């Protein structure tokens, strides 16, 4: 899945979520050692602020798989086109994720793989209930549509050559994104429990949260979308999200106002 175009700067890697819980002692130490042992064969090349990268990192935290090998790269410096990345992902995109000799560069694939390979490790992200599982998958894959409409609205001028740009296309892209965001606001109004697929945090939230965070980073109005704003602010303090918050956003909390009228 395409990485989000933005300015990125190297920073320190995210902290372990187990530290954020404030747990100590032999029991949690044993969990950390076990988690690191399982994660030592994992490598993640990522960019700060990229929703696809971020969702893989959230999934790793949720599955208590800290201690993986990771490297923060800069989109601005074109490091995603480096030989190191191209050897793992010939598309020259981030994330580039590897577990042993298994390579998964599509963020949804990587997230589902982690849940499948470590079903009893960390938090369960796919419900057993068929109805809830169906809802999780439905919302999860609808995120792809939201992501594309966000890119179309935010980065039209970067993706379309100057001579081919039209004001009507800009207007159409913004209207399409507005309609899409209203749909997600409606989903949260109808879903009990505060999460996308019910009362529990699921893979749908893993895939969706980085996108809604990106939208608010670019000026989406919290007053206009109160359900989305409440969801966004509630999950800010979830350990897996707090531990993986984009370093660039921590060093530069001020976002943009590009979407203030959406």
N, C-alpha and C positions, 0 to 999 in steps of 0.2 A: 504494500500500500504506500502511496506517495508520502514522503516526508514533508512536513509543513515548511514553506519558505519563510525565513525570518533571519534576524541577526542573532548569532550565537557566540558565546565566549566560554572558553574553558574555565572550570571551577572545580571545587572539591567534589568527590563522589558523594552520593546520598548516604545518610546514616542508616544503620540497621534498625528495622522496626522493633526488634526485640529490645533495643536500648530505649526506645521511646516508651515502651510499656513500663520501664523502670524496674524490670524483674532481675533478680540476682540469685545466686546460690547454685548448688550443684544441679538441681533439676533443669533450670533454664540453660545452664552452661552445657549440659549434656545435649539439649536441643540444638544449641548453636553449633557445637562440634559436628553433630549429625548432619545438620543443614549444610554446613560448609563442606563436609565430605561429599555430599550429593552434588553440590554446586561447583566443585572445583574443576569439573570438566566442561563447564559452561563459559562461553565468551560472548559478551555483548558489546558491540560498537554502536554508539548512540550520539544523538545531538540534543542539546538542551532546548526544551520548549516544543520539540516535535511530538505531536500526539501519538503517532505510531510507536515511537521509541518509549514514550512515557507509559503507554498501556502495558508494554512488555515488562517494564520495571515494576509497575504496580502488581502485575500477576506474580512476578518472582517474589515480591515481598509478601503477598497474600499466601503464597505457598511456603513461606518461611525458608526460602532458598537464598539466603544471603551468602556472601563470600565468593560469588562468581567473578570471573575475570571481566573487567570492563574498561572501556576507554572512551572518554568524552572527546568528540571530534567537532570541528567548526565547519558549519555550512558556508559561512562567509569566506573562509580560507579555502573552500572547495576540497576539504579533506575527505568528504564523502566520495570523491572520485579518485582517491588514492589507491595505490596497488593493494594495500592491506584490505581495503573494503572490497575492491573489485574481485579479489580472489575468493571472497565469501559471497558477494552479491554482484554479479556482472552487470546489473542494472545501475550500479553506482548510487544506491539509495540506502538510507538508514531507517530502521535498525538493520544490523547484520548480526544474526544470532546463531550460535553453534553450540550443540551439546554433544560432546564426543566428535564423531564424524557426521553427525546429523545436522544439516543446515536448514534453518527456517527464517527466511527474511521477511515474509509477510506477517505483520503483527498479529492478525487474528489467528493465523496458523500457529504461531509461537505460543500464544495464550492458551489455545485449546490443547496443544501438545503438552504444556506444563500441567494442565489440569488432568489430562489423561494419564500421564506418566507418574504423577504424584497425587493420586486421588485422596489418600488419607493423610497427606502432609499439609500442615497449615490449615487454611480455611477452604471449605468446599465452595466452589464457584458455579457449579452446575447442579440445580435442584434434582432430587429424585422424583418429585411429583411431576407427572407428565404435563399437566396444565402449566405449571410454573416453568418447566423446562422449555415448553413451546414458546411461552412468552419471553423467556430469556433469549432464546435463539432469534426470535422475531425482532426484538428491540436491538439486539446485538448487531444484526446485519443491516438493520435500517440506519445504523450509524454511518455506514458507507455513503448513503445518500446525503446525509447531513454534512459529512466531511467534504464531499465533492462540491456541494452548493456553497459551503463556506469558502473553499478555495476559489471558486468562480467569482464570488463577490469581492473577496479581499485582494486577490492577486491577478485580476484580469489584465492589468497593464504589464505585469511581468510575464504572463503566459502568452499574450497575443502581441504580435509585431505592431509597431506604431501605425503603420499604414493600413492595418486591417481592423483597427479598433473602431467601435461605433458607440455613441452615447446611448443608443437604444438597447444595446447589449448590456451595458453597465446597469441601466435601469431595470432591465429584465432579470439580471442576476440578483440584484438586491431585492426585488420583489419576490423572487423565488426563494431566497434565503429567509425572508420575513415569514412567508407562508410555512416554510419548513419548521422554523423555530416555534411558531404558534402551535404547530402540531405537537411538538414535544412538550410545550407548556400544558397542553391538553392531556397528554399522556399522564403527566405527574398529578394532574387534578383528579384523574380517575383511578390512579393506582394507590391502594392503601399501603401504609408501611413506610412511605418516604423514599423507597428505592424504585428503580425502573420496572422490576419484575415482581414486586410484592414486598413482603416485610423483611427480606434478607438481601444483603449485598451479594450480587452475582456477577458473572462474566459480562452481563449487559452493562453494569456500572463500570467495570474495568475498562471497557471499550469506549463508553460514552463520556465519562468524566473528563478526560483530557480535552475532548472537543468543546464541551461547554465551558471549561476553564479558559480555553483559547479565545472563545467568543467574548467572554467577559473581559479578558485581557485587552481585547481590541475595542472595548467600549460599549458592549451590549448593556442596555439600560436595565438595572435590577428592578426598578419600580414598575417597568412595563411588563416584566416577566417574573412575578413574585414567586411562583412555584419553582422555576428554574434557579432563581437566586437563592431560595431557601435550601434547595438541594445542593447547590454549589458551595454555599457557606457551611452547611452541615458536614459535608464530607472533607472539608479542608483539614480537619483535625483527625481524620482516620489515619492510624499509624502508617499504613502502606502508602498513602497519598502524601502525608507530611514528610515521610522519609525520602520520597522521590521527587519532591517539588523541584521544578526546573531551577538549576543554579542561577541562570541568567535572571530569572524573575525575582530571586532572593536578593541579588545584588542590584537589581534595577526594578523596584516594585511598581514604578509608574508605567502604566500601559499606554495605549493609544485610544483615540476617540473615533476611529474609522466607522464603527458600527453604532454610534450613539443614536442614529435616526432609524435604525432597523426595528 
